[in-house]
Amino acid sequence: MLKNNGLTRGGEEWPLHELRELLAHFGRCKPNRIKASTRLREDLGIDSFTAVEVLVLIEQRFNCRLSETEAEKVIAFRDLVDLVRRKGTKNL
């Protein structure tokens, strides 16, 4: 169980691992560096072009559609996790 990041819900960690791995790749950092409050642009250096790439991969991986308006509201990792939990599905 994940601790001290405010992202677990009833012990469920989905989709934390997958999103952390994805952002770590694009942010060129280790996944354990990404916390709930980690900001995608300021802390990970994900620019608007890279953000589009990330969102396309998220839509494919989690079988969801994310609107531009929804994507613009994502500032921190916790925002992204909440959005994917609302819109995505588990691909087991």
ABEGO torsion letter per residue (X at the ends): XBBGAGABBGGBAOAAAAAAAAAAAAAGBBAAABBAABBAAAAAGBBAAAAAAAAAAAAAAAGBBBBAAAAAABABAAAAAAAAAAABBBBX
